[in-house]
Amino acid sequence: QHVYNGFVYDVPLPCKTGQLYLITVGCRVGIVAGWPATSPHVVRVSHATYCKVDSLGEGVAAMLCAIDKRAACWVP
């Protein structure tokens, strides 16, 4: 986990492989590797917001932007 401006978000371990997904609103928020790890945190979650990202750097940059805009949110 990483913290930016007091907001905690997840980042995959370097050993994780697979398509990367950015989740800005969901039961888990951050960058997640692989759809099987991503889907439980966004499917059937009201207002979940997520997208594919091409790199960890792209995902982190987008996550920080979402936090700055107050668009990132953990949902129960």
C-alpha positions in Angstrom: 0.0 0.0 0.0 1.0 3.6 -0.7 -0.2 6.8 0.9 -0.6 10.1 -0.9 -2.1 13.2 0.8 -3.5 10.9 3.5 -5.2 8.6 1.0 -4.2 4.9 1.1 -4.2 3.0 -2.2 -2.9 -0.3 -3.4 0.0 -1.1 -5.7 0.8 -4.6 -6.9 4.0 -6.3 -5.8 6.7 -6.4 -8.5 6.3 -10.2 -8.9 2.6 -9.8 -10.0 1.9 -10.2 -13.7 -1.1 -9.5 -15.9 -3.0 -6.6 -17.3 -3.0 -3.7 -14.9 -6.2 -2.1 -13.8 -6.7 1.3 -12.1 -9.5 1.3 -9.6 -10.4 4.8 -8.4 -13.8 3.9 -6.8 -14.3 0.4 -5.4 -14.0 -2.0 -2.5 -10.2 -1.8 -3.2 -8.6 1.3 -4.6 -5.3 1.5 -6.5 -3.5 -0.5 -9.2 -4.3 -4.2 -9.4 -2.6 -6.9 -11.6 -5.0 -9.2 -13.5 -8.8 -9.2 -14.0 -9.3 -12.1 -11.6 -7.8 -10.0 -8.8 -9.6 -6.8 -10.0 -13.2 -8.1 -10.6 -14.2 -8.9 -7.0 -13.6 -5.3 -6.1 -15.6 -3.6 -8.9 -18.2 -6.1 -10.2 -21.6 -5.4 -8.6 -20.1 -2.4 -6.7 -22.3 0.6 -7.1 -20.5 3.4 -9.0 -17.2 1.5 -9.3 -14.8 3.3 -11.5 -11.9 1.4 -13.1 -9.9 1.1 -16.4 -7.0 -0.7 -17.9 -3.6 1.0 -17.8 -0.5 0.2 -19.8 2.1 0.6 -17.1 2.4 0.9 -13.4 3.7 4.5 -13.9 0.6 5.4 -15.9 -1.6 3.9 -13.2 0.2 5.7 -10.3 0.1 9.0 -12.1 -3.7 8.6 -12.8 -4.3 7.5 -9.2 -2.5 10.6 -7.8 -4.5 12.8 -10.2 -7.8 11.1 -9.0 -6.8 11.7 -5.4 -6.0 15.4 -6.1 -9.4 15.8 -7.7 -11.1 14.0 -4.8 -12.4 11.4 -7.3 -10.9 8.4 -5.5 -13.0 6.7 -2.9 -13.1 3.4 -1.0 -16.7 1.9 -0.9 -17.8 -0.7 1.6 
